[in-house]
Amino acid sequence: MVIHDESISSPIAGVVAPAILRHFYTDKTWVEGETLRQLNDMAQLNGAITVAAFPDLHPGKYGPTGMALLAERLHPLLIGNDIGCGMSLFALDMPLRKLRLDKAEQKLRELEHQTLSDIPDKMAECGLAPDLFPEGLGTIGGGNHFCELQAVDQIFAPSPEHPFDEQTLYLLVHSGSRELGATAFSAFLASDKTGDEGLELNSPTFIDWKKAHDQCVVWASLNRKLIAERAAKALHADLQLIADVPHNLVRFTPEGIIHHKGAAVAYSGDLIPIAGSRASLSYVVRACDAVTQSLNAVSHGAGRKYDRASMQARMGKLRSQREQLTRNAWGGRAICDDRALLVEESAAAYKDSAQVVTDLEAHKLVEPVAAMRPLLTYKKAHMQNRTEKPKDKSRRAHYAKR
């Protein structure tokens, strides 16, 4: 398929410089007008060279999500506060046939309360100082973050890197740098005086932000690993890492600085998770040689179709509707005790993940390896829902004796 390139004039200190906008989606993918306006703004940023837009493209606060920007200058606003956010895929040694969904759901409710040991040692192994928000490690966060227990729904192509098995259980973890990233972003907003001009290489603000950025990327990767370890411990299983892929960061290359905003880092041969929703399939794809044309980036998920405010107006007003949102077509369940989050993150809020993969495949960026169905999706469990109250246990024991 032909890549659609558009040359857009960008004023830089009175000089007209071209920025190339590349669309890696097809006519079958709907992209709203506000997203296209933001995308055009990205192409006009100071020092912009190339913008790659993917089928999960949707509006964001400082620019669209689902794109990569190559620029001569650094634009931290595009990355935002969740620096290092990404997805990690793990295989469990627990076979699908042994899964009892009711028991697994109760166990995963304990996910964020599983004890983590040797945190200072684990941080030191990653080169992180022990005071970099250790209390946040192993936690999911809000928004679209999750920890999901999955099974293979379909295998499209064998993977020599990791042979997917229809009888194996998998964990997909989506999270980022939590308080550490928020602190780094706040510090940047307080110090930056350049606005949309971007930061010159090796300026004081550039150096400070890059140091914080690099710490956040490492911290976020460790966070996903510890979330998975907590989930595996709750399920009494061991795990093996398949892929750890960030999608919210910058990369420094000889050609310039590549900003990934909701765009997974992808090199030829890499396995990349592309998340659906808790009621739709996720995919594992293998990056092809042509990803060099898309700045070594691809979609990281389905992408939002409706924003959170509009989702509150669309559904979830009735209790029966909210209960339906905790189930999917495969008998899978969602653990989400936050009513607003349950509605805002429902499957209806997202684009079709299968179409996203189809678009990327049409542009020869990826080839599908496996489709994964959601069995249990953990987002948030309130403390009072973790265990039964003692009086309930006593009542059950009383009637059991009768």
N, C-alpha and C positions, 0 to 999 in steps of 0.2 A: 504494500500500500504506500502511496505517495504521502510524504510528510508535508503538511500545510505550513509553509513558512510565510510570515508577514514581516516586512520591514517597517519599523515605526521610528519616526524621528524623535530623538530625545535631546533636549537642550542641555548642554553641559558647559557652563561658563561661556555662553555665547557661541559655542561650537555645536553643530548638528552631528550627532553620532547615531548610527543605526543600532537598533536593538531587534533581534530576531525572535519572533514569537512562534513556537512550534506546538501544534495541537496533536496530541496522541490519543484522541478519541474520535468516534465515528458519529454520523448523523443520528444514530439510534440512541445516543446518550443525550439526555436533556441537561442543559447548563443554563441557569437563570441569568437574566440580564445584568444584575448587580455583580455577579461573579465575573462576567466578561468585562465590565467596567473596571473592576479591581485588577483584573489581569492586564488590561491596557495600562493602568497606572504603574504596575510592576515593570513593564517594558520601558517606562519613561523615568525610572529612578536613575539617580546620578550614577554613572558608570555601568549601567546595565548593558550586557552583551547578548545574552540569550535567555529566553524563558521557555521552559518545557511545561505544558499543561496536560494533566491526565484526566481520565474519565470520572474520577471521584471528586473532581473540582467543585468547591462550594465556597460561599463568602466567609471571610474571617474578620477579625477586629482590625488588624493592620495590613491585611492583604489576603488573597484567597488561599485556602488550604487545598492541597492536592497539586502542588507545582514545585518546580525547582528553578532557581535563578542563578545564572552565572554573571558575576559582576566584578568590576575592578575594585570596588569599595565594599566594606562590610556594612550590612544593614541588619543589626540585631533586632529591630522591631519585627521583622518578618518571622523570626524564630519564636519570639514571645517568651512566656515564662516557663513553659514545660520543656526546657532544653534537654535533649537526649531522649525524649519520649520515643518508644519503639515497641516492637513485638518480639517475643521469644517463644519458640516452639520446642516442646519437650516430649519425649516418649516415656511412658510409664511401663514398669515391668508387671503391671496388673492387667490381666487379660480381660477383654470385654465380657466374656461369659461369666465372670465372677462379680460383675458390677450389680449391686442392688441399689437402685436409684434412691429409694427412700432413705436408706442408711447413709449412702454417700452424701445426700443433701444435708442431713443432720451433721455429718462430720465436717463438710465444707463450711457450714455456718461458723465453725470454730477457726476458720482459716487465719484471720488476722489476730487471733489470740493464742496461736501456737507459739511456744517459747522459742526464741532464737538465741543460740549460743555462739560464743566466740566472735561477736560482732566487731570488736576492736581489731582482732587478728584478721578477720576477713576484709575489713577496710584497709588495713595496713598492706595486705597482699595485693590490693588493687592500687596502692599508692595514694590512698585517701587519708587525710588527717582524721583522728578519732572524734573531733568536735563538729564534723560536718553532718549535722542532723542525724545521728545514729538512730534516734527514736522513730524516724520516719521509714527506715528500711523495712522492707517486707510488707508494705501497705499499698493498697490499690490506688486510692484517690477517687475523685468524682468524675463527672462528665462521662465520656465514652470509654473509660478504662474498665478492665475486667480481667478475671481469671476464668477460663472456660475449659471444662472437661469435654473432649471431643472423641469421635470415632470416625474411621474412614468410611465415607459414603460411596466413593468411586475412585478407582485408580486409573489414570489416563495413560501414564507412561512410567516404566520402572525407573527408580532413582538409584544410581550406583552410590551416591553419597549417603543415602539412608533408605533402605527398602521399606516402604510403607506396608503395613499389615492390617487387614480388615478385622483382625481379632485383637489388635492392640489398642490401648487407650492413650490419648495424647492430651497435653495441656498447652493451651495458647494463652500467654500472659501479655496484656497490653497495659503498660504504665510508664511513668517517667521519673523526673527528678524531684517531684513534690516540693517541700518547703525550700530545698536548696536552689532549685531553679527559680522559684518565685523571688527569693532573696537576691539572686544574681540579677534578675530582670529589674527589680526595684532599684538596685544600686545603679544600673545603667540609666534608667529613666531620670534619676536624680542628678547624674553627672553629665548626661549628653546635652550638648547645646547646638548640635548640627541639624536637628530635625530630620528631614528626608534626604539630606545631603549625603548621609553615610559617613563612615569612619575611614580615614586614611590609614594605610598600613603602618603599623608600629607607632601610632599616636598613643599617648598615655591611656586614653579611654579604650582604644583598640586592645592594648596589652592587657588591661584589667579584665575586660569582657572575655577575651580569649582564654585567659587563665581560668576564670569562673566557668566558662563553657566547657572546657576540657574536663574539669572536675565533675560537672553535671552529667556529661555523657557516660563517664565511668560509673558514677553513683547510680544512674538510672539503670544501667545494665546489671549492676549488682542487685539493685532493688527487684528487678524482674526475676532474677535467679532465686532470691530469698522468698519471694512470693510463691514461686513454684515449689521450693523446698517445704514451705509451710503446707501447701496443698497436698504434696506427696506424703508428708508426715501424717496429715489428717486422714488420708486414705490408706495408710500403712503400705506405702509403695516407695520404690526407688525410681529415679528419673535419669534420663540422658538428654543432653542438649542436642537439638537438631539445627536450630538457626536462631541467631540473635541479631535482629535487624533494626537499627534506629531509623527514624523518619522525621526527626525534628532537630536539625543541627546544621553546622556548616562544615565544608571540606575545603582545604586549601590545596589548590592544584597549580601547575605551571601556567594554565590558561586563565586562572583567576579564582575567585572565591565562589563556591557553589553552595547556595542556600537551599536546604531541604525543608519545605513547609508541608508536612503531611505527605511526604514523598520518600519511599523506602530507598535506602542506598542499595544499589544493585550492580554487581559485576558479573560478567559472563560466567555461567555455571553455578552461580549462587542459588540456593533455595530461599524463596521469599514467601512468608505468610501474607495472604491478603484476606483480611477479616470481613466477614459478612456481619450479620447481627445475631442476636440470641435466638432468632427464629428463621434464620436463613443460613445457607451453606457458606463456610469459609473455604479458601483455596490455598494450596501450596503450589507455587509455580517455580520454574527454573528460568533464570535470566538468560537471554540469548545475546549473541555478539552485537546486535543492533542497539543495545542499551547505551552504547557510547553516543548515539545520536540524541538520546534523551537525557544527557548529562549524567549518565549512570544512575538513573532514578526511575522508579515505577510507582504505581499506586500502592498505598498501604492498606486500603480497605474500600468499602462500598462508597463511602462519602455521604454526607447528609443531603437529604432531599428537602426536608422541612426543618426550620430552626426550632429551638426549644420552646419559645413562646407560642408559636403557632401550633405545636403539638399539644400544648395544654388546652388550647381551644378546640382541638379536633376530637379528642377522645379522653377516656379515663375518668369521666365524671361519675359513672356508676361503679359500684363495687364489683359487680359481675364482669364489667369490662376490664377492670384492673386485674381480676383473677385470671381472665383469659390471657392477659399479657404475660403471665408467668409460665405459660405452657407453649409448646411448639408442635409442629406436625409430626415430629419423630418421637413424641412422648417426653421430650426434654423439658427442663425446668429452669427458671431464673430465680436466683436468690437476691431479692432487692426489696428491702423493707422501707425504702424511701419512695413515697407515692409519686412525688414530682419526677424523680429520676426514672422510675419505672415507665412513666408515660413518655417523657422526653427522649428516652433511649429505646423506645419500642421499634420493632422491625419496620413499621410504616414510615418512620422518620428517615430511613436510609434508601439509597439507590439499590438497584439490582446488582449484587456482587458478581453474578454470572456474566452480566453484560460488561462489567468493568474488565473482567478477565478476557472476555471475547474481544473487546476493543484493543487491549494491550497485545493480544495474540495477533490481531489483524495488522498491527504495526510491527510485528515480528520482534517485539521487545521481550516476550516471555513465551514459554510453552507450559501448559498445565501438567502438573504431576499428580495431584490428588485433590478431591473434594472432601471436606470434613463437615460432619453434621454435629450440631451442638447438643450435648446431653445435659450438662449442668453449667450455668453461667453465674458466677459469683460477682456481685457488684457491691452490695452493702447489706450487712446484717446487724440489727440493733442488739444491744446487750441483753435486753429483757426477753429477746426471742431465742437466746442461745440455749437455755435449759429450761426444763419444767420447774415450776415452783414446788417447794417441798410439800405444801399442802396437797397438791395434785398427786404427788407420788404416794402420800399417805392414803388418800382417798382410793387410789387404784389398788393399793395393797389391802385396804379394808374389804373392798368388794371381791378381790381375788380369793380371800379366805372364806367367803360365804358360799 
